[in-house]
Amino acid sequence: MILSKNHQYLVDKLIYLTNADRIKWIKYNTPTSFIYKSDGNSFVVDVFNSTIDKNEEKCVELAIMKDGKIYEDLVYCNITEFKDDYTLLNNLYSAVKAKNTQRDDIDVICESLPS
């Protein structure tokens, strides 16, 4: 399934808001997952490897949750048929990871300061 225009808009908006520091993602239940919660809705982004046609491919997932239940689960892998959709979701994951890496670095620096 190819991402709908609405999904593309949503992902673009999440990327923009993440890069502008208007939304904050936090680490979630796996070492590579992050969650953003807003008014009963949540977004979880994660990466993983999957074997497709005997090749290991990187995949990106965006779970859209309403009231704690998965409403939609978008998963795209780095294969030709879905390259654009994979790239868009991967751009979101990269933005989220970059912001959280910066935050982790700042946390370490703050902890090293005398109280």
Secondary structure, 3 states (H helix, E strand, C coil): CCCCHHHHHHHHHHHHHHHCCCCCCEECCCCCCEEEEECCEEEEEEEEEEEECCEEEEEEEEEEEECCEEEEEEEEECCHHHHHHHHHHHHHHHHHHHHHHHHHHHHHHHHHCCC
